[in-house]
């Protein structure tokens, strides 16, 4: 199952800004580990809209809970939206309509 993920934080909760201000924040090697996914969630693509402190991702998983767990670190910095998606290209191909 595919999910569209949007994670939003602001300049006050931004881990990069916190590190720059000398505040306690995990290093990027930890905070961006979610980009690699895990054994239950495959990250297909991840995009950053840095000037708005926002991440977008398309991930594949068997259930919502596993995606929620992967994104847990973002919940403490701002809002996280996880939406189930239908692969419209796959659907069209399955119906035999692709290329027609």
C-alpha positions as CSV (number, residue, x, y, z in Angstrom):
1,X,0.0,0.0,0.0
2,X,1.3,3.5,-0.9
3,X,1.2,6.5,1.5
4,X,1.9,10.2,0.9
5,X,3.7,11.7,3.9
6,X,4.0,15.4,4.7
7,X,6.1,16.4,7.7
8,X,6.1,20.1,8.7
9,X,8.1,21.9,11.4
10,X,9.1,25.6,11.8
11,X,12.2,27.6,12.4
12,X,11.9,27.1,16.2
13,X,11.6,23.3,16.1
14,X,14.0,22.8,13.1
15,X,16.7,20.5,14.2
16,X,19.2,22.1,11.8
17,X,18.4,25.6,13.2
18,X,18.6,24.2,16.8
19,X,22.1,22.8,16.1
20,X,23.2,26.1,14.6
21,X,22.0,28.0,17.7
22,X,24.0,25.6,19.9
23,X,20.9,23.9,21.3
24,X,20.7,20.1,21.9
25,X,19.5,18.3,18.7
26,X,20.3,14.9,17.3
27,X,22.8,14.8,14.4
28,X,21.5,14.5,10.9
29,X,22.9,10.9,10.7
30,X,20.1,10.1,13.2
31,X,17.4,12.6,12.4
32,X,17.4,11.7,8.7
33,X,17.6,8.0,9.1
34,X,13.9,7.7,8.2
35,X,14.9,8.4,4.6
36,X,16.3,4.9,4.4
37,X,13.0,3.3,5.6
38,X,13.2,0.1,7.6
39,X,12.2,-3.6,7.2
40,X,8.5,-2.6,7.2
41,X,8.4,0.7,5.3
42,X,10.1,1.3,1.9
43,X,10.7,5.0,1.1
44,X,10.2,5.3,-2.6
45,X,11.0,9.0,-2.8
46,X,11.6,11.9,-0.3
47,X,11.7,15.5,-1.1
48,X,12.5,18.5,1.0
49,X,11.0,22.0,0.6
50,X,13.6,23.5,2.9
51,X,12.5,27.2,2.8
52,X,9.2,26.0,4.3
53,X,10.7,23.4,6.7
54,X,8.7,20.7,5.0
55,X,9.3,17.1,3.9
56,X,7.3,15.1,1.4
57,X,7.6,11.4,0.8
58,X,5.9,8.5,-1.0
59,X,6.4,5.3,1.0
60,X,5.2,1.7,0.7
61,X,4.0,-0.4,3.6
62,X,1.5,-3.0,4.6
63,X,-0.1,-0.7,7.2
64,X,-0.4,2.8,8.5
65,X,1.0,2.0,12.0
66,X,4.4,1.1,10.5
67,X,4.6,4.4,8.6
68,X,3.5,6.3,11.7
69,X,6.3,4.6,13.7
70,X,8.9,5.5,11.1
71,X,7.8,9.2,11.2
72,X,7.6,9.3,15.0
73,X,10.6,11.7,15.4
74,X,8.8,14.3,13.3
75,X,5.7,14.4,15.5
76,X,7.6,16.1,18.2
77,X,8.7,18.9,15.9
78,X,5.5,19.7,14.0
79,X,2.6,18.1,12.2
80,X,2.8,14.9,10.2
81,X,0.1,13.9,7.7
82,X,0.0,10.3,6.4
83,X,-2.4,9.6,3.6
84,X,-3.2,6.3,1.9
85,X,-2.9,6.6,-1.9
86,X,-4.0,4.7,-4.9
87,X,-1.4,4.1,-7.6
88,X,-3.3,5.4,-10.6
89,X,-0.7,4.3,-13.2
90,X,-0.8,0.8,-11.8
91,X,-4.6,0.9,-11.9
92,X,-4.7,2.0,-15.5
93,X,-2.2,-0.7,-16.5
94,X,-4.2,-3.4,-14.6
95,X,-7.3,-2.4,-16.6
96,X,-5.3,-2.8,-19.9
97,X,-5.8,0.8,-20.7
98,X,-2.1,1.8,-20.6
99,X,-0.9,3.2,-24.0
100,X,-4.3,3.3,-25.5
